Amino acid sequence: MKRRHAKQLISEEEQIARYAYVLGNVPAAIADRGYAAAFRRLAAPQQERLLSGMREQLPAGLAEVASDDPDSFATLMRNLHARSAIVTAPGAGALAVAFVTSPPIVAYFTTGAGSVAIDQHPPWLHELAGHETAPIDAGGNRSFNGPQRWV
């Protein structure tokens, strides 16, 4: 019998921590697609609030580049100044959730290279990928009948 844990609200701090964890565990190309998909998922007012907050923190040249085009946003997020600014901008939690749950990120951990090592990641990532961790059964319902013969 499977027990499902009740969904709990996750703090913005935890959402950003999960975003940082995923970002550190996916290739740059996957992160780019995740950023673009996440930005598309935000409502226009959320996008503007996020970009406005980022622009205030970015150096002049980068602030001018910040655009509401998802692909341009993804390109901007390759910059470490932009990544630093995004986590403190208003609406960072919404972007973090949208990034972590974006189709490119989920696909990476369900069918991509990230699925190979899914057992090495935290349980919340297993849930995201739809991977159920099997408990160690220590021989549970099987009986041993001689050398290398299981029934």
LUMLUMVEX-542927 format. One record per residue: residue in three letters; x, y, z of N, C-alpha, C, CB in turn. Coordinates in nm, 2 decimals, padded with zeros to 4 digits. Glycine has a CB too. Layout:
{'ALA',{X,Y,Z},{X,Y,Z},{X,Y,Z},{X,Y,Z}} ...
***
This chain:
{'MET',{00.08,-00.12,00.00},{00.00,00.00,00.00},{00.09,00.12,00.00},{-00.10,00.00,00.12}} {'LYS',{00.06,00.21,-00.09},{00.14,00.33,-00.10},{00.08,00.44,-00.02},{00.16,00.38,-00.25}} {'ARG',{00.17,00.51,00.05},{00.12,00.63,00.13},{00.17,00.75,00.06},{00.18,00.63,00.28}} {'ARG',{00.08,00.84,00.03},{00.11,00.97,-00.03},{00.12,01.07,00.08},{00.01,01.01,-00.14}} {'HIS',{00.22,01.15,00.08},{00.24,01.25,00.18},{00.15,01.37,00.13},{00.39,01.30,00.19}} {'ALA',{00.09,01.44,00.23},{00.01,01.56,00.19},{00.11,01.66,00.14},{-00.06,01.61,00.32}} {'LYS',{00.06,01.74,00.04},{00.14,01.85,-00.02},{00.15,01.95,00.09},{00.07,01.90,-00.15}} {'GLN',{00.27,02.00,00.11},{00.30,02.10,00.20},{00.34,02.23,00.13},{00.41,02.06,00.30}} {'LEU',{00.31,02.34,00.18},{00.36,02.47,00.12},{00.50,02.48,00.14},{00.28,02.59,00.18}} {'ILE',{00.57,02.52,00.04},{00.72,02.53,00.05},{00.75,02.68,00.05},{00.79,02.47,-00.07}} {'SER',{00.84,02.72,00.15},{00.87,02.86,00.16},{00.95,02.91,00.04},{00.96,02.88,00.29}} {'GLU',{00.95,03.04,00.02},{01.02,03.09,-00.10},{01.17,03.06,-00.09},{01.00,03.25,-00.11}} {'GLU',{01.22,03.06,00.04},{01.36,03.03,00.06},{01.39,02.89,00.01},{01.40,03.05,00.21}} {'GLU',{01.31,02.79,00.04},{01.32,02.65,00.00},{01.31,02.64,-00.15},{01.22,02.56,00.07}} {'GLN',{01.21,02.72,-00.21},{01.20,02.71,-00.35},{01.32,02.76,-00.42},{01.08,02.80,-00.40}} {'ILE',{01.39,02.86,-00.37},{01.51,02.91,-00.43},{01.62,02.81,-00.41},{01.55,03.05,-00.37}} {'ALA',{01.63,02.75,-00.29},{01.73,02.65,-00.27},{01.71,02.53,-00.37},{01.72,02.60,-00.12}} {'ARG',{01.59,02.49,-00.39},{01.57,02.38,-00.49},{01.61,02.43,-00.63},{01.42,02.34,-00.49}} {'TYR',{01.58,02.55,-00.66},{01.62,02.60,-00.79},{01.77,02.60,-00.81},{01.57,02.75,-00.81}} {'ALA',{01.84,02.64,-00.70},{01.99,02.64,-00.70},{02.04,02.50,-00.72},{02.05,02.71,-00.58}} {'TYR',{01.98,02.40,-00.65},{02.02,02.26,-00.65},{02.01,02.21,-00.80},{01.94,02.18,-00.55}} {'VAL',{01.89,02.23,-00.86},{01.87,02.19,-00.99},{01.96,02.25,-01.09},{01.72,02.21,-01.03}} {'LEU',{01.98,02.38,-01.07},{02.07,02.46,-01.16},{02.21,02.40,-01.16},{02.07,02.60,-01.13}} {'GLY',{02.26,02.36,-01.04},{02.39,02.30,-01.02},{02.40,02.16,-01.07},{02.43,02.30,-00.88}} {'ASN',{02.29,02.10,-01.11},{02.29,01.96,-01.15},{02.24,01.93,-01.29},{02.21,01.88,-01.06}} {'VAL',{02.22,02.03,-01.37},{02.18,02.02,-01.51},{02.28,02.08,-01.60},{02.03,02.07,-01.54}} {'PRO',{02.30,02.03,-01.72},{02.39,02.10,-01.82},{02.33,02.23,-01.86},{02.40,02.01,-01.95}} {'ALA',{02.42,02.32,-01.91},{02.39,02.46,-01.94},{02.27,02.46,-02.05},{02.51,02.53,-02.00}} {'ALA',{02.28,02.37,-02.14},{02.17,02.37,-02.25},{02.03,02.34,-02.19},{02.21,02.27,-02.36}} {'ILE',{02.03,02.25,-02.09},{01.90,02.22,-02.03},{01.86,02.34,-01.94},{01.91,02.09,-01.94}} {'ALA',{01.95,02.40,-01.87},{01.92,02.52,-01.79},{01.86,02.63,-01.88},{02.04,02.57,-01.72}} {'ASP',{01.92,02.65,-02.00},{01.87,02.76,-02.09},{01.73,02.73,-02.13},{01.96,02.76,-02.22}} {'ARG',{01.70,02.61,-02.16},{01.56,02.57,-02.20},{01.47,02.58,-02.08},{01.55,02.43,-02.26}} {'GLY',{01.52,02.55,-01.96},{01.44,02.56,-01.84},{01.41,02.71,-01.81},{01.51,02.50,-01.72}} {'TYR',{01.50,02.79,-01.83},{01.48,02.94,-01.80},{01.37,02.99,-01.90},{01.61,03.02,-01.82}} {'ALA',{01.39,02.96,-02.03},{01.29,03.01,-02.13},{01.15,02.96,-02.10},{01.34,02.97,-02.27}} {'ALA',{01.14,02.83,-02.07},{01.01,02.77,-02.04},{00.95,02.83,-01.91},{01.02,02.62,-02.02}} {'ALA',{01.03,02.85,-01.81},{00.99,02.91,-01.68},{00.94,03.05,-01.70},{01.10,02.90,-01.58}} {'PHE',{01.01,03.13,-01.78},{00.98,03.27,-01.80},{00.84,03.27,-01.88},{01.09,03.34,-01.88}} {'ARG',{00.82,03.18,-01.97},{00.70,03.18,-02.05},{00.58,03.15,-01.96},{00.71,03.07,-02.16}} {'ARG',{00.60,03.06,-01.85},{00.50,03.02,-01.76},{00.45,03.13,-01.67},{00.54,02.90,-01.68}} {'LEU',{00.53,03.24,-01.65},{00.50,03.35,-01.56},{00.40,03.44,-01.64},{00.62,03.43,-01.52}} {'ALA',{00.30,03.49,-01.56},{00.21,03.59,-01.62},{00.29,03.72,-01.65},{00.09,03.62,-01.52}} {'ALA',{00.24,03.80,-01.74},{00.31,03.92,-01.78},{00.34,04.01,-01.66},{00.22,04.00,-01.88}} {'PRO',{00.25,04.04,-01.57},{00.29,04.12,-01.45},{00.40,04.06,-01.37},{00.17,04.14,-01.37}} {'GLN',{00.40,03.93,-01.36},{00.51,03.86,-01.28},{00.64,03.88,-01.36},{00.48,03.71,-01.26}} {'GLN',{00.64,03.87,-01.49},{00.76,03.88,-01.57},{00.82,04.03,-01.55},{00.73,03.86,-01.72}} {'GLU',{00.73,04.12,-01.56},{00.77,04.26,-01.55},{00.83,04.29,-01.41},{00.66,04.36,-01.58}} {'ARG',{00.76,04.24,-01.31},{00.81,04.26,-01.17},{00.95,04.20,-01.15},{00.71,04.20,-01.07}} {'LEU',{00.96,04.08,-01.20},{01.09,04.01,-01.19},{01.20,04.09,-01.26},{01.08,03.87,-01.24}} {'LEU',{01.17,04.13,-01.38},{01.27,04.20,-01.46},{01.31,04.33,-01.40},{01.23,04.22,-01.60}} {'SER',{01.21,04.40,-01.35},{01.23,04.53,-01.29},{01.32,04.52,-01.16},{01.09,04.59,-01.24}} {'GLY',{01.29,04.42,-01.08},{01.38,04.39,-00.97},{01.52,04.35,-01.00},{01.32,04.28,-00.88}} {'MET',{01.53,04.28,-01.11},{01.67,04.24,-01.16},{01.74,04.36,-01.21},{01.66,04.14,-01.27}} {'ARG',{01.67,04.44,-01.29},{01.74,04.56,-01.35},{01.80,04.65,-01.24},{01.64,04.64,-01.44}} {'GLU',{01.73,04.66,-01.13},{01.78,04.75,-01.02},{01.92,04.70,-00.97},{01.68,04.76,-00.91}} {'GLN',{01.94,04.57,-00.98},{02.06,04.51,-00.92},{02.18,04.48,-01.02},{02.03,04.38,-00.86}} {'LEU',{02.14,04.49,-01.15},{02.24,04.45,-01.25},{02.33,04.57,-01.29},{02.17,04.40,-01.38}} {'PRO',{02.45,04.54,-01.33},{02.53,04.65,-01.39},{02.47,04.71,-01.51},{02.68,04.60,-01.43}} {'ALA',{02.50,04.83,-01.55},{02.43,04.91,-01.65},{02.42,04.83,-01.78},{02.50,05.03,-01.68}} {'GLY',{02.52,04.77,-01.83},{02.52,04.70,-01.96},{02.42,04.58,-01.96},{02.65,04.65,-01.99}} {'LEU',{02.42,04.51,-01.85},{02.33,04.39,-01.84},{02.18,04.44,-01.81},{02.37,04.30,-01.72}} {'ALA',{02.16,04.54,-01.74},{02.03,04.59,-01.71},{01.96,04.62,-01.84},{02.03,04.71,-01.62}} {'GLU',{02.03,04.68,-01.94},{01.97,04.71,-02.07},{01.93,04.59,-02.15},{02.07,04.80,-02.15}} {'VAL',{02.00,04.48,-02.13},{01.98,04.36,-02.20},{01.86,04.28,-02.15},{02.10,04.27,-02.19}} {'ALA',{01.82,04.30,-02.02},{01.71,04.23,-01.96},{01.58,04.26,-02.04},{01.69,04.27,-01.82}} {'SER',{01.53,04.15,-02.10},{01.41,04.17,-02.19},{01.30,04.07,-02.15},{01.45,04.15,-02.34}} {'ASP',{01.18,04.10,-02.20},{01.07,04.01,-02.17},{01.06,03.89,-02.27},{00.94,04.08,-02.16}} {'ASP',{01.16,03.88,-02.36},{01.16,03.77,-02.45},{01.22,03.65,-02.38},{01.24,03.80,-02.58}} {'PRO',{01.15,03.53,-02.37},{01.20,03.42,-02.30},{01.33,03.37,-02.34},{01.10,03.31,-02.31}} {'ASP',{01.36,03.37,-02.47},{01.50,03.32,-02.51},{01.61,03.42,-02.47},{01.50,03.30,-02.66}} {'SER',{01.58,03.55,-02.48},{01.67,03.65,-02.44},{01.70,03.64,-02.29},{01.63,03.79,-02.48}} {'PHE',{01.59,03.61,-02.21},{01.60,03.60,-02.07},{01.69,03.48,-02.04},{01.46,03.58,-02.01}} {'ALA',{01.67,03.37,-02.11},{01.75,03.25,-02.09},{01.90,03.28,-02.11},{01.71,03.14,-02.17}} {'THR',{01.93,03.36,-02.22},{02.06,03.39,-02.25},{02.12,03.48,-02.14},{02.07,03.47,-02.38}} {'LEU',{02.04,03.58,-02.09},{02.09,03.67,-01.98},{02.12,03.59,-01.86},{01.98,03.77,-01.95}} {'MET',{02.05,03.48,-01.83},{02.07,03.40,-01.71},{02.19,03.32,-01.71},{01.95,03.31,-01.69}} {'ARG',{02.27,03.32,-01.82},{02.40,03.26,-01.82},{02.50,03.34,-01.74},{02.45,03.24,-01.97}} {'ASN',{02.47,03.47,-01.72},{02.56,03.56,-01.65},{02.54,03.54,-01.50},{02.53,03.71,-01.70}} {'LEU',{02.65,03.53,-01.43},{02.65,03.52,-01.29},{02.59,03.63,-01.21},{02.79,03.49,-01.23}} {'HIS',{02.61,03.76,-01.27},{02.54,03.87,-01.20},{02.39,03.86,-01.21},{02.59,04.01,-01.28}} {'ALA',{02.34,03.81,-01.33},{02.20,03.79,-01.34},{02.14,03.69,-01.25},{02.16,03.76,-01.49}} {'ARG',{02.22,03.58,-01.24},{02.18,03.47,-01.15},{02.17,03.52,-01.00},{02.27,03.35,-01.16}} {'SER',{02.27,03.60,-00.97},{02.27,03.65,-00.83},{02.15,03.75,-00.81},{02.40,03.73,-00.81}} {'ALA',{02.12,03.83,-00.91},{02.01,03.93,-00.90},{01.88,03.86,-00.90},{02.02,04.02,-01.02}} {'ILE',{01.86,03.75,-00.97},{01.73,03.68,-00.98},{01.68,03.63,-00.85},{01.74,03.57,-01.08}} {'VAL',{01.77,03.58,-00.76},{01.73,03.51,-00.64},{01.68,03.61,-00.54},{01.84,03.43,-00.58}} {'THR',{01.71,03.74,-00.55},{01.67,03.84,-00.46},{01.56,03.93,-00.52},{01.79,03.92,-00.41}} {'ALA',{01.53,03.92,-00.64},{01.43,04.00,-00.71},{01.29,03.96,-00.66},{01.44,03.99,-00.86}} {'PRO',{01.20,04.06,-00.66},{01.06,04.02,-00.63},{01.01,03.92,-00.73},{00.97,04.15,-00.62}} {'GLY',{00.94,03.82,-00.68},{00.89,03.71,-00.77},{00.99,03.60,-00.79},{00.85,03.77,-00.90}} {'ALA',{01.10,03.60,-00.72},{01.20,03.50,-00.74},{01.15,03.36,-00.71},{01.33,03.52,-00.65}} {'GLY',{01.06,03.35,-00.61},{01.01,03.22,-00.58},{00.92,03.16,-00.69},{00.92,03.23,-00.45}} {'ALA',{00.84,03.25,-00.76},{00.76,03.20,-00.87},{00.85,03.15,-00.98},{00.67,03.31,-00.92}} {'LEU',{00.95,03.22,-01.01},{01.04,03.18,-01.12},{01.11,03.05,-01.08},{01.15,03.29,-01.15}} {'ALA',{01.15,03.04,-00.95},{01.22,02.92,-00.91},{01.13,02.79,-00.93},{01.26,02.93,-00.76}} {'VAL',{01.00,02.81,-00.89},{00.91,02.70,-00.90},{00.89,02.66,-01.05},{00.77,02.73,-00.83}} {'ALA',{00.87,02.77,-01.13},{00.85,02.75,-01.27},{00.97,02.68,-01.34},{00.82,02.88,-01.34}} {'PHE',{01.09,02.72,-01.29},{01.21,02.66,-01.35},{01.22,02.51,-01.31},{01.34,02.74,-01.30}} {'VAL',{01.21,02.48,-01.18},{01.23,02.35,-01.14},{01.12,02.25,-01.20},{01.22,02.34,-00.98}} {'THR',{01.00,02.30,-01.22},{00.90,02.22,-01.27},{00.88,02.23,-01.42},{00.77,02.25,-01.20}} {'SER',{00.97,02.30,-01.49},{00.95,02.32,-01.63},{00.97,02.19,-01.71},{01.05,02.43,-01.68}} {'PRO',{00.91,02.18,-01.82},{00.92,02.05,-01.90},{01.07,02.01,-01.93},{00.85,02.06,-02.02}} {'PRO',{01.16,02.10,-01.97},{01.29,02.06,-01.99},{01.36,02.00,-01.87},{01.37,02.17,-02.05}} {'ILE',{01.34,02.06,-01.75},{01.40,02.01,-01.63},{01.34,01.88,-01.59},{01.39,02.11,-01.52}} {'VAL',{01.21,01.87,-01.59},{01.15,01.74,-01.56},{01.19,01.63,-01.65},{00.99,01.76,-01.56}} {'ALA',{01.20,01.66,-01.78},{01.24,01.56,-01.88},{01.38,01.51,-01.86},{01.23,01.61,-02.02}} {'TYR',{01.47,01.61,-01.82},{01.61,01.57,-01.79},{01.62,01.47,-01.68},{01.69,01.69,-01.75}} {'PHE',{01.53,01.48,-01.58},{01.54,01.39,-01.46},{01.45,01.27,-01.48},{01.50,01.46,-01.34}} {'THR',{01.36,01.27,-01.58},{01.27,01.15,-01.60},{01.33,01.06,-01.71},{01.13,01.19,-01.63}} {'THR',{01.37,01.12,-01.82},{01.42,01.04,-01.93},{01.55,01.07,-01.98},{01.32,01.05,-02.05}} {'GLY',{01.61,01.18,-01.94},{01.74,01.23,-01.98},{01.85,01.17,-01.90},{01.75,01.38,-01.98}} {'ALA',{01.97,01.23,-01.91},{02.09,01.18,-01.84},{02.07,01.19,-01.69},{02.21,01.26,-01.88}} {'GLY',{01.99,01.28,-01.64},{01.97,01.30,-01.50},{01.89,01.18,-01.44},{01.89,01.42,-01.47}} {'SER',{01.82,01.11,-01.52},{01.74,00.99,-01.47},{01.83,00.88,-01.43},{01.64,00.94,-01.58}} {'VAL',{01.95,00.87,-01.49},{02.04,00.76,-01.46},{02.09,00.77,-01.31},{02.17,00.77,-01.55}} {'ALA',{02.11,00.88,-01.26},{02.15,00.90,-01.12},{02.05,00.96,-01.03},{02.28,00.99,-01.12}} {'ILE',{01.92,00.93,-01.06},{01.81,00.99,-00.98},{01.82,00.95,-00.84},{01.68,00.95,-01.04}} {'ASP',{01.87,00.83,-00.81},{01.87,00.79,-00.67},{01.97,00.87,-00.58},{01.91,00.64,-00.66}} {'GLN',{02.06,00.94,-00.65},{02.15,01.02,-00.57},{02.10,01.16,-00.54},{02.28,01.04,-00.65}} {'HIS',{01.98,01.19,-00.58},{01.92,01.32,-00.56},{01.82,01.32,-00.45},{01.85,01.37,-00.69}} {'PRO',{01.78,01.44,-00.39},{01.69,01.44,-00.28},{01.55,01.39,-00.32},{01.68,01.58,-00.23}} {'PRO',{01.47,01.35,-00.22},{01.34,01.29,-00.24},{01.24,01.38,-00.32},{01.27,01.25,-00.11}} {'TRP',{01.25,01.51,-00.30},{01.16,01.60,-00.37},{01.19,01.60,-00.52},{01.18,01.75,-00.32}} {'LEU',{01.31,01.57,-00.56},{01.34,01.56,-00.70},{01.29,01.43,-00.76},{01.49,01.57,-00.72}} {'HIS',{01.29,01.32,-00.67},{01.23,01.20,-00.71},{01.08,01.22,-00.74},{01.24,01.09,-00.60}} {'GLU',{01.01,01.29,-00.66},{00.87,01.32,-00.67},{00.84,01.40,-00.80},{00.81,01.40,-00.55}} {'LEU',{00.93,01.50,-00.83},{00.92,01.58,-00.95},{00.93,01.49,-01.07},{01.02,01.69,-00.95}} {'ALA',{01.02,01.40,-01.07},{01.04,01.31,-01.18},{00.95,01.19,-01.19},{01.19,01.26,-01.18}} {'GLY',{00.86,01.18,-01.09},{00.77,01.07,-01.08},{00.84,00.93,-01.06},{00.70,01.06,-01.22}} {'HIS',{00.95,00.94,-00.99},{01.03,00.82,-00.96},{01.00,00.78,-00.81},{01.19,00.85,-00.98}} {'GLU',{00.96,00.66,-00.79},{00.93,00.62,-00.66},{01.05,00.54,-00.61},{00.80,00.54,-00.65}} {'THR',{01.09,00.57,-00.50},{01.21,00.50,-00.44},{01.15,00.38,-00.37},{01.29,00.59,-00.34}} {'ALA',{01.21,00.26,-00.41},{01.17,00.14,-00.35},{01.24,00.11,-00.22},{01.18,00.02,-00.45}} {'PRO',{01.18,00.08,-00.11},{01.25,00.05,00.01},{01.33,-00.08,-00.01},{01.15,00.04,00.13}} {'ILE',{01.44,-00.09,00.06},{01.52,-00.21,00.06},{01.44,-00.32,00.13},{01.66,-00.19,00.13}} {'ASP',{01.41,-00.43,00.06},{01.33,-00.53,00.11},{01.40,-00.64,00.18},{01.25,-00.59,00.00}} {'ALA',{01.53,-00.65,00.18},{01.62,-00.75,00.25},{01.57,-00.89,00.22},{01.62,-00.72,00.40}} {'GLY',{01.52,-00.91,00.10},{01.48,-01.05,00.07},{01.33,-01.07,00.10},{01.55,-01.15,00.15}} {'GLY',{01.26,-00.97,00.15},{01.12,-00.96,00.18},{01.04,-01.09,00.15},{01.06,-00.86,00.11}} {'ASN',{00.97,-01.09,00.04},{00.87,-01.19,00.01},{00.93,-01.31,-00.08},{00.75,-01.13,-00.06}} {'ARG',{01.06,-01.31,-00.08},{01.12,-01.42,-00.16},{01.18,-01.52,-00.07},{01.22,-01.36,-00.26}} {'SER',{01.18,-01.64,-00.11},{01.25,-01.74,-00.04},{01.37,-01.80,-00.12},{01.16,-01.86,00.01}} {'PHE',{01.47,-01.84,-00.05},{01.59,-01.88,-00.12},{01.59,-02.04,-00.12},{01.72,-01.83,-00.05}} {'ASN',{01.61,-02.09,-00.23},{01.61,-02.24,-00.25},{01.74,-02.28,-00.32},{01.48,-02.29,-00.32}} {'GLY',{01.85,-02.28,-00.25},{01.97,-02.33,-00.30},{02.05,-02.22,-00.37},{01.94,-02.44,-00.40}} {'PRO',{02.16,-02.25,-00.42},{02.25,-02.15,-00.48},{02.19,-02.08,-00.60},{02.38,-02.22,-00.53}} {'GLN',{02.18,-01.95,-00.59},{02.13,-01.86,-00.70},{02.00,-01.90,-00.76},{02.23,-01.85,-00.81}} {'ARG',{01.91,-01.95,-00.68},{01.78,-01.99,-00.73},{01.68,-01.92,-00.64},{01.76,-02.14,-00.73}} {'TRP',{01.61,-01.82,-00.69},{01.50,-01.75,-00.62},{01.37,-01.79,-00.67},{01.52,-01.60,-00.63}} {'VAL',{01.27,-01.80,-00.58},{01.13,-01.83,-00.61},{01.04,-01.73,-00.55},{01.09,-01.97,-00.58}} 
***
